[in-house]
Amino acid sequence: MSGLAGVETEQRGTRCIVTVRGEIDLSNAKEIFSAIELAISRDALDLVVDLSPTTYIDSAGVSLLLRLSERMQNRRQHLQVVVPPDSQVRAVLELTGLPRVMTLVTTLDPQ
């Protein structure tokens, strides 16, 4: 993984939680996508991508989330993206219309 971002994964029952720390941009979006894909088990029903500690996202990061959403739908798995309401990342995602195609929540549900 590049020095811009780190990916941490955690399995909670049938839920896979992936936390992305740092920046998501053209230089590392493919690596992050691959890391997330490797973290998702076939028996996972839900994928939660926690962008709370993400400080920056560009169009490559938005594209990553769209591809991930499509992949999850094809597998009949649910995707949820955690982004705090006052985050610059949330402003970018809302500007692009992402909330119309995937679930954005403000906090990680402790399930």
PENORKA-V788141 format. One line per field, one symbol per residue. ss: DSSP state (A for helix, B for strand, O for the rest). phi: phi as a letter, one per 40 degrees, with the letter a starting at -180 (. if undefined). A space follows every 10 residues. Layout:
ss: ???
phi: ???
This chain:
ss: OOOOBBBBBB BBOOBBBBBB BBBBOOOOAA AAAAAAAAAO OOOOOBBBBB OOOBBBBOAA AAAAAAAAAA AAAAOOOBBB BBOOOOOAAA AAAAAOOAAA OOBBBOOOOO O
phi: .cccabbbba bbgcbbbbbb bhbbadcbdc ccdcccdccc cccccbbbbc bdcccaabcc cccdcccccc cccccgbbbb bcadcccccc dcccccgdcc bacbbcaccc d
